[in-house]
Each structure stands twice: as structure tokens, then as C-alpha cells.
Amino acid sequence: MLDPRLSVIDERLSRVKRIMAISSGKGGVGKSLIAAVSALILARRGFKVGLLDLDFTNPSSSVILGARSLYPVEDRGMVPPKISGVEYISITFFAGDEPSPLRGEDVTNAFVEILALVRWSPLDYLILDTPPGLGDLLLDLLRLIKRLSFLVVTTPSKLSLETVRKLILLLRSVKAPIIGVIENMLMDSSQSLGEEIKKLDAAFLGSIPLDSGVEKALGDPEKLLETKFAEKLSEILNAIQ
């Protein structure tokens, strides 16, 4: 029997022009930081932006944005609060700071429930912070959300590159649009994997140098936007906006 919530999801997202998933083959590559700061940058440019943190494994956008005191409002669904002009929803609104030990169908059900509940405004961009990896969580999102395009994040590590290769192959196998690949936390330009990424026949969008100033700016959106990290990410977004 078809889950009636699926048609509700389509309706909830019908007023969103572009849905962009920030994804990675493994954790620890700065995916959540890129998702959150991308949302802030686009909002500062005058776009209507939403950020949805669906990273069940380690939701961290609330720490990045300093959004721990924000809560959605219930009104024929769940209306996202705003932070620095960004409509924001996180899995932490449902699970708090406690671990979410869900498996299999329970995770799928949680995804469906969140997507069906949230009432987004008309948006230019909805940015998704997706769970890392190549498993069921990613496949659920591909099934549940139409018009989903992927921005893939890696680090200048051969291990990370291998997971990127597998992620790109998976996305291509289901004909999911791939915007390109960002290399994060580059410490030495000679270590860049840009040429290797191009060999995967994927668009290499650029490298973001490791920025020690990010740590001090965490929790303060305005300070985050002043970092060298945000400056370089803003240049990359110019090419894909």
C-alpha cells in the first residue's frame, strides 16, 4: 500500500526551485560545514534558502550555526525557524542531543515523517546535509526527493578519493545529477587530487584550503562568513549558482 505521506512530501517541496544535497562517501570531510556555510552565503546574496540537516550519524549544523536554542513552530505541520536568513530544520529538533539508534525501516520512516512534516516557504535553494556513506540512507533520499542534485565533498586523501569514486558511480547508476566535487581541507597545493577527480569524468569545482580560523568562528554565522573558508567557498558557488 502506497504511503500517503509520500504525496505530502512532493507537495511540501513543490515550492522549492532547487534542491542541492551536500554528500560524501565518508565522514570527517567537512560536509556539514560546507552545507551550512553555503546556505549562509546564498542567503546573504538575497536568495531564499533552507537548510535541512538529515545527518543521522552526527548532526552538527546546530553547533556550526549556533542554533541550539531554535525550535520550529507547529502550524499545519512544522514551520522552520530562521537563522541569519536561512530556514533551518535539523534532526536534533526531533532527537535532541541524544544518539538516534535507528535501523532499517525505522530510519526510512523517520526520513518520511520529517520530509512530510516540514512546511518550507517558497525557496530558491534547499540545501540538504546528507548522511555520509553509500548505504540505505542515501538510497532513501534518492527515492523520496525528486529533483535532487549532488555536490560531493572530499579531502585530499587517497582514502577519501576512493569513496568519492564509489559515490559517483552509485549516483550515476541511478541517474542522479552530480553538480561536481569540492576538495576540502587542502594543506598543500601539491597534494591536491583535482586531476584525479577529473579522471572520474566529474566536474572539479575547486579546493578549499584548511582554515584554522573556522574553529573560533563556529556558532557565529557572521564570523563564519568572514573566514577564508567562506571566501573560497563563495567563489566555488559562483560557478554553480
Solvent accessible surface area in square Angstrom, and as a share of the most:
residue,aa,sasa,rsa
1,M,240,1.07
2,L,139,0.69
3,D,41,0.21
4,P,97,0.61
5,R,63,0.23
6,L,42,0.21
7,S,73,0.47
8,V,52,0.30
9,I,1,0.00
10,D,60,0.31
11,E,124,0.55
12,R,50,0.18
13,L,8,0.04
14,S,77,0.49
15,R,126,0.46
16,V,4,0.02
17,K,156,0.66
18,R,73,0.27
19,I,1,0.00
20,M,2,0.01
21,A,0,0.00
22,I,0,0.00
23,S,2,0.01
24,S,1,0.01
25,G,10,0.09
26,K,76,0.32
27,G,40,0.39
28,G,72,0.69
29,V,2,0.01
30,G,22,0.21
31,K,11,0.05
32,S,14,0.09
33,L,26,0.13
34,I,0,0.00
35,A,1,0.00
36,A,0,0.00
37,V,0,0.00
38,S,0,0.00
39,A,1,0.01
40,L,2,0.01
41,I,9,0.05
42,L,1,0.01
43,A,18,0.14
44,R,142,0.52
45,R,82,0.30
46,G,66,0.63
47,F,60,0.25
48,K,126,0.53
49,V,2,0.01
50,G,0,0.00
51,L,1,0.00
52,L,1,0.01
53,D,0,0.00
54,L,1,0.00
55,D,7,0.04
56,F,21,0.09
57,T,88,0.51
58,N,102,0.52
59,P,38,0.24
60,S,29,0.19
61,S,1,0.01
62,S,8,0.05
63,V,65,0.37
64,I,13,0.07
65,L,1,0.01
66,G,39,0.37
67,A,1,0.01
68,R,139,0.51
69,S,93,0.60
70,L,43,0.22
71,Y,155,0.59
72,P,29,0.19
73,V,97,0.56
74,E,153,0.68
75,D,65,0.34
76,R,186,0.68
77,G,17,0.17
78,M,23,0.10
79,V,49,0.28
80,P,11,0.07
81,P,20,0.13
82,K,129,0.55
83,I,23,0.12
84,S,53,0.34
85,G,43,0.42
86,V,1,0.00
87,E,9,0.04
88,Y,0,0.00
89,I,0,0.00
90,S,1,0.00
91,I,8,0.04
92,T,21,0.12
93,F,43,0.18
94,F,81,0.34
95,A,37,0.29
96,G,36,0.35
97,D,113,0.58
98,E,125,0.56
99,P,111,0.69
100,S,32,0.21
101,P,120,0.75
102,L,70,0.35
103,R,205,0.75
104,G,51,0.49
105,E,151,0.68
106,D,84,0.43
107,V,13,0.07
108,T,33,0.19
109,N,75,0.38
110,A,20,0.16
111,F,0,0.00
112,V,5,0.03
113,E,68,0.30
114,I,5,0.02
115,L,3,0.02
116,A,9,0.07
117,L,58,0.29
118,V,1,0.00
119,R,56,0.21
120,W,5,0.02
121,S,46,0.30
122,P,65,0.41
123,L,5,0.02
124,D,30,0.15
125,Y,13,0.05
126,L,1,0.00
127,I,0,0.00
128,L,0,0.00
129,D,0,0.00
130,T,0,0.00
131,P,3,0.02
132,P,34,0.21
133,G,20,0.19
134,L,61,0.30
135,G,41,0.40
136,D,100,0.52
137,L,37,0.19
138,L,3,0.02
139,L,76,0.38
140,D,15,0.08
141,L,0,0.00
142,L,39,0.19
143,R,136,0.50
144,L,8,0.04
145,I,4,0.02
146,K,131,0.55
147,R,127,0.46
148,L,9,0.04
149,S,15,0.10
150,F,0,0.00
151,L,0,0.00
152,V,0,0.00
153,V,1,0.00
154,T,0,0.00
155,T,18,0.10
156,P,31,0.19
157,S,42,0.27
158,K,169,0.72
159,L,138,0.69
160,S,2,0.01
161,L,28,0.14
162,E,67,0.30
163,T,31,0.18
164,V,1,0.00
165,R,87,0.32
166,K,92,0.39
167,L,1,0.00
168,I,2,0.01
169,L,93,0.46
170,L,42,0.21
171,L,0,0.00
172,R,97,0.35
173,S,80,0.52
174,V,74,0.42
175,K,179,0.76
176,A,12,0.09
177,P,80,0.50
178,I,46,0.24
179,I,29,0.15
180,G,1,0.01
181,V,0,0.00
182,I,0,0.00
183,E,0,0.00
184,N,3,0.02
185,M,63,0.28
186,L,19,0.10
187,M,145,0.65
188,D,64,0.33
189,S,94,0.60
190,S,97,0.63
191,Q,92,0.41
192,S,42,0.27
193,L,20,0.10
194,G,5,0.05
195,E,115,0.51
196,E,71,0.32
197,I,0,0.00
198,K,105,0.44
199,K,151,0.64
200,L,36,0.18
201,D,118,0.61
202,A,13,0.10
203,A,54,0.42
204,F,53,0.22
205,L,35,0.17
206,G,15,0.14
207,S,19,0.12
208,I,0,0.00
209,P,74,0.47
210,L,94,0.47
211,D,26,0.13
212,S,106,0.68
213,G,32,0.30
214,V,17,0.09
215,E,129,0.58
216,K,183,0.78
217,A,5,0.04
218,L,61,0.30
219,G,32,0.31
220,D,47,0.24
221,P,16,0.10
222,E,89,0.40
223,K,111,0.47
224,L,0,0.00
225,L,24,0.12
226,E,138,0.62
227,T,15,0.09
228,K,156,0.66
229,F,7,0.03
230,A,3,0.02
231,E,109,0.49
232,K,62,0.26
233,L,0,0.00
234,S,30,0.19
235,E,90,0.40
236,I,6,0.03
237,L,2,0.01
238,N,96,0.49
239,A,83,0.65
240,I,21,0.11
241,Q,94,0.42
